[in-house]
Amino acid sequence: MHLPHSPIASPLAFTPSLASPCPPPPAPPAHREPGVVNLAELLHAVVTGNPDETRLRLAEAHFRELHGTDHGAAALHRLRMVTQQYQCHPVLQFNSDALELPVLLAAPDDRPPATPAQDALRAAVAEVARSQVRWLSLQYFSVVAHTAMDGGTHARAQDPGVPGIADAGGPLRTRRWLERPDTVAALHPRIAPYIRGQQSSTLPLGTIVERWLDREDPMLAGRWNDIARDQPAVSSGPSPTRAFKIWLIQLMESHIHRNAATRDEVVLWLRNAAQPGRQALVAEALDICAEGTTMCRDNALLTWNRLKMLLHKHDAIDGRYAGRLNELCQLALATLRTELLTAIGQDKIIALHKENQRRQQSNETPINIDPAEIMLDYQVSLRPALSLPFSVESMHYPTLSALTPEDIHFARNLIARAEAESFHAYLMLDFSPFLAEVQRLAGPQAHRQVTDALHLAAADLPSRVHERLRALDLPADDDTFNTLAVQMDRELRYNAWLPHANRALASVGLMSLPPFGTAGAPPRSPA
């Protein structure tokens, strides 16, 4: 299982316009024979309909955006697996009346329709089509909601002579003020949270930040307004700044805002992120908020967990844990557990999509798969057992998660095994703030000595790799050589810094790290 070194991912998003047709090409293209076309390494399909390069680029941009969603990435991955397994490709049909997006169809086949290859291809294409419909629906309804809530206000602001909504349309729309008895309560229909987020996202970012403070703070509001103004313009797709506003508004609907302690955590995060020199933290936070196709309450809670870990990560990288080695080790352990839990959640989502493929073929009821609910369920369920630094204690919609108690138990045991086997190497080699603190405590002279020794060892590394290949009776091909070279390089760096790391750990009362390649528990105080 591939484990990323950081739980924070920032995929690029690119959304083609849905409001206007693509511009006409400057010249009619040459006739294109049907053939397999590679679209951004996400889809290999037989293109028909003689599209020009502009329409091909728009189609590629669409599949990039679809791949930015969890359900779209899983569907495209499944289609690629089917294509590689059966060596059959879907058809990407460009019609003359399809100005924006082509139609994805199952490939024609001379074999009987009931062959496994054709059935698997049809099922994979159908899953991609459902993901496309879901993505387009979210895009459409977000535009409709924004227009309904803000469009009239913008029109009247541009032209004060335009009549108000209540006065437009003649006498039947004229205002009528009716007296209401004091015993009759005023009924205000509740606006759905996502609509409120669309409506309020036009406010200045500083104003929304002040709502979390429940008071005016011109200095903090001004810094966040400056941050929003300095963000680069987005030519297409959702604005990260607007997505960050919607996230702040949606989080107000959760227990994080209702509880004074957790609300203060958000305020402290906003103050820390607005400090000078934290542009990298802010940029990554805005990208995280822009990743979601929609910001529901549970997605807002999941995003808050990610942003808390992001702040801890940047604090450690910036050296704010200097002199706090014990806390730094605890942060490294929490980071590893979060990364493992994220990888387990991604594997579970892929497994559920495969199960739905099987259920579709046997006409069974499919499983409702919501990636945000699955990820949040893992975090909420395992937060106490794993001591994760999250303040989200419950979900708004726990019934939307497809996890079972067995899934939670399996994840807990898997993390415990992986932690015991690899935490010492992760701490020394993959969690860079720990080694930086060890180097600071060791001093510049020790740093030079270790660096010189590593340079000498690196010069002799190829011959040592060949010796170990012969000792292990392994083939000397390039792939095996490179894999073993990376492993031996990690071993050299680990052993070179191990005495200094153990000396630093002993100074704060923590147990020593084991030799490289030996399973060991996280550093803890000796009994």
C-alpha positions in Angstrom: 0.0 0.0 0.0 1.5 3.3 -1.0 1.7 5.8 1.9 2.2 9.4 1.1 4.5 11.4 3.3 1.9 14.2 3.9 -1.8 13.8 4.6 -2.4 17.0 2.7 -3.1 16.7 -1.0 -3.6 19.6 -3.4 -4.8 18.3 -6.8 -5.1 20.9 -9.5 -8.6 21.8 -10.6 -9.7 23.0 -14.0 -13.3 23.4 -14.9 -14.5 24.0 -18.5 -17.1 26.7 -19.0 -20.7 25.4 -18.9 -22.3 28.8 -19.7 -20.9 29.6 -23.2 -19.9 27.4 -26.1 -16.2 26.9 -26.8 -14.7 29.3 -29.4 -14.6 28.2 -33.0 -11.3 27.0 -34.3 -9.4 29.4 -36.5 -9.4 27.0 -39.4 -11.2 23.7 -40.1 -9.1 20.8 -38.9 -7.8 18.0 -41.0 -9.9 14.8 -41.0 -9.1 12.7 -38.0 -9.2 8.9 -38.4 -10.6 7.0 -35.4 -7.9 6.0 -33.1 -6.9 5.6 -29.5 -6.3 9.0 -27.8 -4.6 9.5 -24.4 -6.4 12.2 -22.4 -4.1 13.4 -19.6 -3.2 9.8 -18.7 -6.7 9.6 -17.3 -8.6 8.0 -20.2 -7.6 6.1 -23.3 -10.4 6.1 -25.8 -11.2 5.8 -29.5 -12.2 9.3 -30.6 -14.8 9.7 -33.3 -16.6 12.7 -34.7 -13.5 14.5 -36.1 -13.0 17.0 -33.2 -10.6 19.9 -33.4 -7.8 20.5 -30.9 -9.8 23.0 -28.9 -12.6 20.5 -28.2 -10.0 17.8 -27.4 -8.4 20.2 -24.9 -11.8 21.0 -23.3 -12.6 17.3 -23.0 -9.2 16.7 -21.4 -9.9 19.6 -18.9 -13.2 18.0 -18.1 -11.7 14.6 -17.2 -9.0 16.4 -15.2 -11.7 18.1 -13.1 -13.7 14.9 -12.8 -10.6 13.1 -11.6 -10.3 15.8 -8.9 -13.4 14.3 -7.2 -13.2 11.0 -5.2 -16.0 9.3 -7.1 -14.7 10.5 -10.5 -11.1 9.3 -9.7 -12.4 5.9 -8.7 -14.6 5.6 -11.8 -11.7 6.6 -14.2 -9.3 4.3 -12.4 -11.8 1.4 -12.8 -12.1 2.2 -16.5 -8.4 2.2 -17.0 -8.0 -1.1 -15.2 -10.7 -2.7 -17.5 -9.0 -1.2 -20.5 -5.6 -2.7 -19.5 -7.0 -6.1 -18.6 -9.1 -6.7 -21.7 -7.3 -4.5 -24.2 -10.6 -2.9 -25.3 -11.2 0.9 -25.3 -14.3 3.0 -24.9 -15.5 5.4 -27.6 -15.4 9.1 -27.0 -17.9 10.4 -29.5 -17.9 14.1 -30.5 -21.2 15.1 -32.1 -21.8 18.3 -34.0 -24.4 19.5 -31.4 -22.2 18.6 -28.4 -20.5 21.9 -27.9 -18.9 21.3 -24.5 -18.5 17.6 -23.6 -18.3 14.5 -25.7 -20.3 11.3 -25.1 -18.5 8.3 -23.6 -19.8 5.0 -25.0 -18.9 1.4 -24.8 -16.8 0.3 -27.7 -18.4 -1.7 -30.5 -17.3 -5.3 -30.5 -17.7 -8.2 -33.0 -17.9 -10.7 -30.1 -21.2 -11.6 -28.5 -22.5 -8.9 -26.1 -22.3 -11.2 -23.1 -18.5 -11.6 -23.2 -16.8 -10.6 -19.9 -14.7 -7.9 -21.7 -17.7 -6.1 -23.1 -19.7 -6.4 -19.9 -16.9 -5.1 -17.8 -16.4 -2.2 -20.3 -20.1 -1.3 -20.2 -20.1 -1.3 -16.4 -17.0 0.9 -16.2 -18.3 3.4 -18.8 -21.6 3.5 -16.9 -19.8 4.4 -13.7 -17.9 7.2 -15.4 -21.2 8.5 -16.8 -22.8 8.5 -13.4 -19.8 10.5 -12.0 -20.1 12.9 -14.9 -23.8 13.5 -14.2 -23.1 13.9 -10.5 -20.3 16.4 -11.2 -22.4 18.4 -13.7 -25.4 18.5 -11.3 -23.2 19.9 -8.5 -21.8 22.5 -10.9 -25.3 23.5 -12.2 -27.0 23.7 -8.9 -24.2 25.8 -7.3 -24.6 28.3 -10.2 -28.4 28.3 -9.8 -28.2 28.8 -6.1 -25.6 31.6 -6.4 -27.8 33.3 -9.1 -31.0 33.0 -7.1 -29.4 34.4 -3.9 -27.1 37.1 -5.3 -28.1 37.8 -8.9 -30.9 40.3 -8.1 -28.8 42.2 -5.6 -26.0 42.6 -8.2 -28.3 43.8 -10.9 -29.8 46.5 -8.6 -26.4 47.6 -7.4 -25.3 48.2 -11.0 -28.5 50.0 -12.0 -30.3 51.7 -9.1 -33.3 52.4 -11.4 -34.2 48.8 -11.6 -37.2 48.1 -9.5 -36.9 45.9 -6.5 -38.1 42.3 -6.5 -41.1 43.1 -4.4 -42.2 45.9 -6.7 -41.5 44.4 -10.1 -44.3 42.9 -12.2 -47.1 45.5 -11.8 -49.7 46.2 -9.1 -50.1 42.5 -8.1 -46.5 42.6 -6.8 -46.8 45.8 -4.9 -45.8 45.7 -1.2 -48.6 45.2 1.2 -47.9 45.8 4.9 -50.3 43.8 7.0 -50.6 44.2 10.8 -49.9 41.0 12.7 -51.4 40.4 16.1 -48.8 40.2 18.9 -49.9 36.6 19.6 -48.9 35.4 16.1 -45.3 34.5 15.9 -43.2 35.4 12.8 -42.3 32.4 10.8 -39.0 32.5 8.9 -38.4 29.6 6.6 -35.0 28.1 7.3 -32.4 28.5 4.5 -30.4 25.4 3.8 -26.8 25.8 5.0 -25.3 25.3 1.5 -27.5 28.1 0.2 -26.5 30.3 3.0 -22.9 29.6 2.2 -23.5 30.6 -1.5 -25.3 33.7 -0.4 -22.7 34.9 2.2 -19.6 34.0 0.1 -19.9 37.4 -1.6 -19.1 39.1 1.7 -15.5 40.3 2.3 -13.3 37.6 3.9 -12.5 39.8 6.8 -16.2 40.2 7.6 -16.7 36.4 7.8 -13.6 36.1 10.0 -15.1 38.7 12.4 -18.2 36.6 12.7 -16.1 33.9 14.3 -14.9 36.5 16.8 -18.4 37.8 17.6 -16.8 41.3 17.6 -15.0 43.6 15.3 -11.3 43.2 14.9 -10.2 45.7 12.1 -6.6 44.5 12.2 -7.3 40.8 11.8 -10.1 41.5 9.2 -7.8 43.7 7.3 -5.0 41.1 7.1 -7.5 38.5 5.8 -8.9 41.0 3.2 -5.3 41.6 2.1 -4.8 37.9 1.8 -7.9 37.5 -0.4 -6.9 40.5 -2.5 -3.4 39.1 -3.1 -4.6 35.7 -4.3 -4.0 35.1 -8.1 -7.0 35.3 -10.3 -8.5 32.0 -11.4 -9.3 31.8 -15.1 -11.7 28.9 -14.7 -13.0 26.7 -11.9 -13.9 27.6 -8.4 -12.0 30.3 -6.6 -10.0 29.0 -3.6 -10.8 32.2 -1.7 -14.5 31.8 -2.2 -14.3 28.1 -1.2 -12.5 29.2 2.0 -15.4 31.6 2.8 -18.0 28.9 2.2 -16.0 26.5 4.5 -16.0 29.1 7.3 -19.7 29.7 6.9 -20.5 25.9 6.8 -18.4 25.3 9.9 -20.6 27.8 11.8 -23.4 25.2 11.4 -21.5 22.6 13.4 -20.7 21.9 17.0 -17.3 23.4 16.5 -18.9 26.8 16.5 -21.4 26.2 19.2 -18.7 25.0 21.7 -16.6 27.9 23.1 -13.4 25.9 23.3 -13.5 24.5 19.8 -14.6 27.9 18.5 -11.5 29.5 20.1 -9.4 26.9 18.3 -10.7 28.1 14.9 -10.1 31.7 15.9 -6.5 30.9 17.0 -6.0 29.1 13.6 -7.2 32.2 11.8 -4.8 34.4 13.8 -1.8 32.2 13.3 -2.5 31.8 9.5 -2.8 35.6 9.1 0.7 36.2 10.6 3.4 37.5 8.2 5.5 34.9 6.5 2.8 32.2 6.4 1.9 32.5 2.7 2.6 28.8 2.1 0.3 27.8 4.9 -2.5 30.0 3.6 -2.1 28.9 0.0 -2.2 25.2 0.9 -5.3 25.8 3.2 -7.2 27.6 0.3 -6.4 24.7 -2.0 -7.7 22.2 0.5 -11.0 24.1 0.8 -11.2 24.3 -3.0 -10.9 20.5 -3.4 -14.4 19.6 -2.4 -17.1 19.7 -5.1 -19.6 20.7 -2.4 -19.1 21.9 1.2 -21.7 20.1 3.3 -21.4 20.1 7.1 -19.5 16.8 7.4 -17.1 17.9 4.6 -16.5 21.1 6.6 -15.7 19.1 9.7 -13.3 16.9 7.7 -11.7 20.0 6.2 -11.2 21.4 9.7 -9.3 18.3 10.8 -7.1 18.6 7.7 -6.4 22.3 8.4 -5.5 21.6 12.0 -2.9 19.0 10.9 -1.7 21.4 8.3 -1.0 24.1 10.9 0.9 21.6 13.1 2.9 20.5 10.1 3.9 24.1 9.1 4.7 25.0 12.7 7.1 22.1 12.9 8.7 22.9 9.6 9.1 26.5 10.6 11.0 25.5 13.8 8.3 26.4 16.2 8.8 23.1 18.1 12.4 23.9 18.9 13.2 22.7 22.4 10.0 20.6 22.5 11.3 17.3 21.4 8.7 15.3 23.3 5.9 17.2 21.6 7.6 16.8 18.3 7.7 13.0 18.6 4.0 13.0 19.5 3.2 15.1 16.5 5.2 12.8 14.3 3.2 9.8 15.6 -0.1 11.6 15.0 1.0 12.5 11.5 1.9 8.9 10.7 -1.4 7.6 12.1 -3.3 10.2 10.0 -1.4 9.3 6.9 -2.1 5.6 7.4 -5.8 6.3 8.2 -6.0 8.4 5.0 -4.5 5.5 2.9 -6.8 3.0 4.5 -9.8 5.2 3.8 -8.8 5.6 0.1 -8.4 1.8 -0.2 -11.8 1.3 1.4 -13.5 3.7 -1.1 -11.9 1.8 -4.1 -13.0 -1.5 -2.6 -16.6 -0.2 -2.2 -16.6 0.9 -5.8 -15.5 -2.6 -6.9 -18.2 -4.1 -4.7 -20.8 -1.9 -6.4 -19.5 -3.1 -9.8 -20.2 -6.7 -8.7 -23.6 -5.7 -7.3 -24.5 -4.0 -10.5 -23.7 -7.1 -12.6 -25.9 -9.3 -10.3 -28.7 -6.7 -10.0 -28.2 -6.1 -6.3 -28.8 -2.9 -4.4 -25.6 -0.7 -4.6 -23.9 0.7 -1.6 -24.1 4.4 -1.0 -20.5 5.7 -1.3 -19.7 9.2 0.1 -15.9 9.6 0.4 -16.2 12.5 2.8 -18.4 10.6 5.2 -16.2 7.6 5.1 -13.0 9.5 5.8 -14.7 11.5 8.7 -16.2 8.3 10.1 -12.7 6.8 10.3 -11.3 9.9 12.1 -14.2 10.3 14.5 -14.3 6.6 15.4 -10.6 6.2 16.0 -9.8 9.6 17.4 -9.7 8.5 21.1 -7.9 5.2 20.4 -5.2 6.8 18.2 -5.0 10.1 20.2 -5.5 12.1 17.1 -5.2 15.9 17.6 -8.7 16.5 16.3 -11.6 18.4 18.0 -14.3 16.9 15.8 -16.1 14.4 18.1 -19.2 13.5 16.0 -20.7 13.5 12.5 -23.8 15.3 11.3 -24.8 12.4 9.0 -23.3 9.2 10.4 -25.8 7.0 8.6 -24.3 8.1 5.2 -21.1 6.3 6.0 -20.7 2.9 4.5 -18.2 1.7 7.3 -18.9 -1.1 9.6 -17.5 -1.9 13.1 -15.3 -4.5 11.5 -13.8 -1.8 9.2 -12.9 0.3 12.2 -11.4 -2.7 14.1 -9.4 -3.7 11.0 -8.0 -0.1 10.5 -7.0 0.0 14.2 -5.1 -3.2 14.0 -3.5 -2.4 10.7 -2.2 1.0 12.0 -0.9 -0.7 15.1 1.2 -3.2 13.0 2.5 -0.5 10.6 3.3 1.8 13.4 5.4 -0.9 15.2 7.2 -1.8 12.1 8.0 1.6 10.6 7.6 4.5 13.0 11.3 4.7 13.9 12.3 5.0 10.2 9.5 7.4 9.6 10.5 9.6 12.5 14.2 9.8 11.4 13.9 9.8 7.6 10.4 11.0 6.6 9.4 13.5 9.3 12.0 16.2 8.6 11.3 18.4 11.6 12.6 15.7 14.0 16.0 15.3 12.2 16.3 19.1 12.0 15.8 19.3 15.8 18.4 16.5 16.3 20.9 18.4 14.1 20.2 21.6 16.1 20.9 19.9 19.4 24.0 18.0 18.0 25.6 21.3 17.0 27.4 22.4 13.8 30.5 20.4 14.3 28.6 17.1 14.6 26.5 18.1 11.6 29.7 18.6 9.5 31.2 15.3 10.6 28.0 13.3 9.7 27.6 15.1 6.4 31.2 14.3 5.4 30.8 10.7 6.3 27.6 10.4 4.3 29.4 12.0 1.2 32.1 9.3 1.4 29.6 6.5 1.8 27.6 7.8 -1.2 30.6 7.6 -3.4 31.0 3.9 -2.5 27.3 3.1 -2.6 27.1 1.5 -6.2 29.7 -1.1 -5.4 28.1 -1.9 -2.0 24.7 -2.3 -3.8 26.2 -4.8 -6.2 27.8 -6.7 -3.3 24.5 -7.0 -1.5 22.7 -8.1 -4.7 25.2 -10.9 -5.0 24.9 -11.8 -1.4 21.1 -11.9 -1.6 21.2 -13.7 -5.0 19.0 -11.0 -6.6 19.0 -10.1 -10.3 21.2 -7.1 -11.2 18.6 -5.4 -13.4 18.0 -1.7 -13.2 14.8 -1.9 -11.2 16.2 -4.2 -8.5 19.4 -2.1 -8.3 17.6 1.2 -7.9 15.2 -0.2 -5.3 18.0 -1.7 -3.2 20.1 1.5 -3.6 17.3 3.6 -2.2 16.9 1.2 0.7 20.6 1.2 1.5 20.8 5.0 1.2 18.1 5.3 3.8 19.9 2.8 6.0 23.1 4.9 5.8 21.4 8.1 6.7 19.5 6.5 9.6 22.6 4.9 11.1 24.7 8.0 10.7 22.3 10.1 12.8 21.1 7.4 15.2 23.6 8.1 18.0 22.8 11.8 18.0 19.0 11.1 17.9 19.2 8.6 20.8 21.3 11.1 22.8 18.6 13.8 22.2 15.8 11.4 23.1 17.6 10.4 26.3 17.9 14.0 27.3 14.1 14.4 27.5 13.5 11.0 29.1 12.5 9.1 26.0 13.6 5.6 25.0 16.1 5.1 22.2 15.3 4.2 18.6 16.2 0.7 17.4 18.7 -0.1 14.6 17.5 0.3 11.1 15.3 -2.6 9.8 14.2 -3.6 13.4 10.6 -3.2 14.5 10.3 -0.7 17.3 7.5 1.1 19.2 7.3 4.9 19.2 9.7 6.7 21.7 8.2 6.8 25.2 9.3 7.3 28.7 11.1 4.3 30.2 9.0 2.4 32.8 
